[in-house]
Amino acid sequence: MKHLKLMRAIVFRNYGDPQEVMELVDDRKIPKPNKNEVLVKIECASINAADRYIVRANYFIIRMVFGLFRPSKKKRILGMDIAGTIQLIGKNVKGYQVGDAVVADIRKSFGGGYAEYAIVNAQHLVKKPEAVSFEKAATVPISGQAAMMGMILCSINPGDKVLINGASGGVGSFGVQIAKAQGAYVTAICSTKKVEAVKSWRADEVVDYREKDSIKALIGNEFDAVFDTASFECPSRYKQILKKDGKYVLVGGDFYNMLKVKFLGRFGRGSQKFMALTQKVEVTTNIKTVLEMIADKKIKPAIQKVISLKDVPDALHSLEQRTVVGKIVVNLNKEV
Ligand SMILES: NC(=O)c1ccc[n+]([C@@H]2O[C@H](COP(=O)([O-])OP(=O)(O)OC[C@H]3O[C@@H](n4cnc5c(N)ncnc54)[C@H](OP(=O)(O)O)[C@@H]3O)[C@@H](O)[C@H]2O)c1
C-alpha cells in the first residue's frame, strides 16, 4: 500500500478548555490501515458531547483511558463519528472497495474524526445510502444510534406515552423523531430557547424546565417510557410519573447517576425497570436503521450548523454553553 502525505487535524495535547488546548495542525501523518482496517477520507464528522468531557477530563476514568496527566500521543484527535470515502483497504477486508461511501462509529479507536483521514476497523463500517448526504450521515453513528438503541430498550409500541428529557440535544433530537416515527405520543423536556425547535421535530407536548419543575409539573401522567439524555435529577424522581411496568433508560447526563442506575440497582416501584444505555443490538445495525429512516424521510437530522475543521474548538465551547440545538456537523471540504 502506497503511503500518502500529511493531513490537517485538530489535536489536543493537554486537558482543559477546548478553545485553549485544541489546535489545528497540518503535519499529522496520514495513518496506515492494517489488514483488517480501511483508510477513510473524511467528508464530514459530527460534534458529540463525549468530546467535550474528554477534552476537559471531567472524570478520572477519562484520564485512565486517554492518559493520566495528558492525552497519550495516539489519542490526541477526537471526533467519534465520521462519513467519508474509502481510500485504502487492508487485505483481509471483504465487501468494500476503494471509493465506497461509508459511515462509522470510531469510539473504539478513541476517535480520530477531526482530521482529513481516519482508520476504521472494517467491522465498524456501514455503507452510506446514496439518498443520505455526508453531512446528514455524519450525525448518525453516535447520536442517532444512541437514540435508536434507547428506543429499542424502551420497547415502544404505537400509542405509547414517551417522555424525553434533554430533547433539544444531539441524541434528544433523534429521540423525539424516532419515537414519533414509531407512533409514540411524545412529551419533551428542554430549556426555554429551544422549545420551538423541539416542537418543530413533532413533539406533542414540550415542557420548559426553566419555567417549572418539569417532573412535578408532569405528576398525574403515567409514561410507558422515560428516555433521559440529561440525567441531572435523581432518576428515582421519575418513578412517580412512570407506569407500574414502565421503563426508564438513562443515556447521559450526570456520570454518577449513570453509575447508580447501572450498578446500584433499583429506583422503581412495582415492575418498573431502570436501565443505563447498553447495546442490545449491534451498533452497525442501529446505524443502518437510522440511515434508512433518513433516506425514507421518516426523520431528518436536526443540523444547527455546518462548520469547518478549524471551528471544532468553538463548537465544543458552544456545547458547553448549551447554545447548540440538535447537532453541529464538521464538513472537511469547507474552507479553513
Ligand atoms: N451511551 C452512549 O452511547 C451515548 C451516546 C451519545 C450520547 N451519550 C451521552 O448522552 C448525553 C447527551 O448527549 P447529546 O449528544 O445529546 O448532548 P448535547 O447535544 O449536549 O445535549 C444535551 C442536552 O441536555 C440538556 N442539558 C445539558 N445540561 C443540562 C443540565 N445541567 N440540566 C438539564 N439539562 C441539561 C441541554 O438541553 P437544554 O439546553 O435545552 O437544557 C442539551 O441540549 C451526554 O451525556 C452524552 O455523553 C451517550
The ligand as an SDF file (V2000), in Angstrom:
LIG
                    3D

 48 52  0  0  0  0  0  0  0  0999 V2000
  -24.0050    5.8850   25.9730 N   0  0  0  0  0  0  0  0  0  0  0  0
  -23.9270    6.3180   24.7260 C   0  0  0  0  0  0  0  0  0  0  0  0
  -23.7270    5.5500   23.7740 O   0  0  0  0  0  0  0  0  0  0  0  0
  -24.1330    7.7660   24.4540 C   0  0  0  0  0  0  0  0  0  0  0  0
  -24.2290    8.1960   23.1310 C   0  0  0  0  0  0  0  0  0  0  0  0
  -24.4400    9.5490   22.8990 C   0  0  0  0  0  0  0  0  0  0  0  0
  -24.5200   10.4360   23.9590 C   0  0  0  0  0  0  0  0  0  0  0  0
  -24.3770    9.9740   25.2210 N   0  0  0  0  0  0  0  0  0  0  0  0
  -24.4760   10.9040   26.3450 C   0  0  0  0  0  0  0  0  0  0  0  0
  -25.7990   11.4380   26.3560 O   0  0  0  0  0  0  0  0  0  0  0  0
  -25.7690   12.7830   26.8120 C   0  0  0  0  0  0  0  0  0  0  0  0
  -26.4480   13.6750   25.7940 C   0  0  0  0  0  0  0  0  0  0  0  0
  -25.7090   13.6560   24.6020 O   0  0  0  0  0  0  0  0  0  0  0  0
  -26.0260   14.7110   23.4720 P   0  0  0  0  0  0  0  0  0  0  0  0
  -25.0890   14.4370   22.3720 O   0  0  0  0  0  0  0  0  0  0  0  0
  -27.4690   14.7580   23.2090 O   0  0  0  0  0  0  0  0  0  0  0  0
  -25.5700   16.0560   24.2140 O   0  0  0  0  0  0  0  0  0  0  0  0
  -25.9930   17.5450   23.8680 P   0  0  0  0  0  0  0  0  0  0  0  0
  -26.1780   17.6690   22.4040 O   0  0  0  0  0  0  0  0  0  0  0  0
  -25.0480   18.4090   24.5760 O   0  0  0  0  0  0  0  0  0  0  0  0
  -27.4480   17.6820   24.5000 O   0  0  0  0  0  0  0  0  0  0  0  0
  -27.6960   17.5420   25.8580 C   0  0  0  0  0  0  0  0  0  0  0  0
  -28.9600   18.3250   26.2070 C   0  0  0  0  0  0  0  0  0  0  0  0
  -29.1500   18.2010   27.6030 O   0  0  0  0  0  0  0  0  0  0  0  0
  -29.5910   19.4220   28.1320 C   0  0  0  0  0  0  0  0  0  0  0  0
  -28.7540   19.7370   29.3050 N   0  0  0  0  0  0  0  0  0  0  0  0
  -27.4590   19.9460   29.3310 C   0  0  0  0  0  0  0  0  0  0  0  0
  -27.0270   20.2160   30.5720 N   0  0  0  0  0  0  0  0  0  0  0  0
  -28.1070   20.1710   31.3390 C   0  0  0  0  0  0  0  0  0  0  0  0
  -28.3250   20.3730   32.7040 C   0  0  0  0  0  0  0  0  0  0  0  0
  -27.3210   20.6660   33.5370 N   0  0  0  0  0  0  0  0  0  0  0  0
  -29.5800   20.2500   33.1690 N   0  0  0  0  0  0  0  0  0  0  0  0
  -30.5700   19.9230   32.3310 C   0  0  0  0  0  0  0  0  0  0  0  0
  -30.4240   19.7210   31.0170 N   0  0  0  0  0  0  0  0  0  0  0  0
  -29.1950   19.8580   30.5270 C   0  0  0  0  0  0  0  0  0  0  0  0
  -29.3930   20.5170   27.0940 C   0  0  0  0  0  0  0  0  0  0  0  0
  -30.6440   20.9870   26.6990 O   0  0  0  0  0  0  0  0  0  0  0  0
  -31.1940   22.4070   27.2040 P   0  0  0  0  0  0  0  0  0  0  0  0
  -30.1980   23.4440   26.8410 O   0  0  0  0  0  0  0  0  0  0  0  0
  -32.4960   22.5150   26.4870 O   0  0  0  0  0  0  0  0  0  0  0  0
  -31.2650   22.2510   28.6590 O   0  0  0  0  0  0  0  0  0  0  0  0
  -28.7670   19.8070   25.9260 C   0  0  0  0  0  0  0  0  0  0  0  0
  -29.4200   20.1450   24.7220 O   0  0  0  0  0  0  0  0  0  0  0  0
  -24.3010   13.1170   27.0650 C   0  0  0  0  0  0  0  0  0  0  0  0
  -24.0320   12.9200   28.4330 O   0  0  0  0  0  0  0  0  0  0  0  0
  -23.5640   12.0960   26.2330 C   0  0  0  0  0  0  0  0  0  0  0  0
  -22.2700   11.8460   26.7240 O   0  0  0  0  0  0  0  0  0  0  0  0
  -24.1980    8.6580   25.4940 C   0  0  0  0  0  0  0  0  0  0  0  0
  1  2  1  0
  2  3  2  0
  2  4  1  0
  4  5  1  0
  4 48  2  0
  5  6  2  0
  6  7  1  0
  7  8  2  0
  8  9  1  0
  8 48  1  0
  9 10  1  0
  9 46  1  0
 10 11  1  0
 11 12  1  0
 11 44  1  0
 12 13  1  0
 13 14  1  0
 14 15  2  0
 14 16  1  0
 14 17  1  0
 17 18  1  0
 18 19  2  0
 18 20  1  0
 18 21  1  0
 21 22  1  0
 22 23  1  0
 23 24  1  0
 23 42  1  0
 24 25  1  0
 25 26  1  0
 25 36  1  0
 26 27  1  0
 26 35  1  0
 27 28  2  0
 28 29  1  0
 29 30  1  0
 29 35  2  0
 30 31  1  0
 30 32  2  0
 32 33  1  0
 33 34  2  0
 34 35  1  0
 36 37  1  0
 36 42  1  0
 37 38  1  0
 38 39  2  0
 38 40  1  0
 38 41  1  0
 42 43  1  0
 44 45  1  0
 44 46  1  0
 46 47  1  0
M  CHG  2   8   1  16  -1
M  END
$$$$
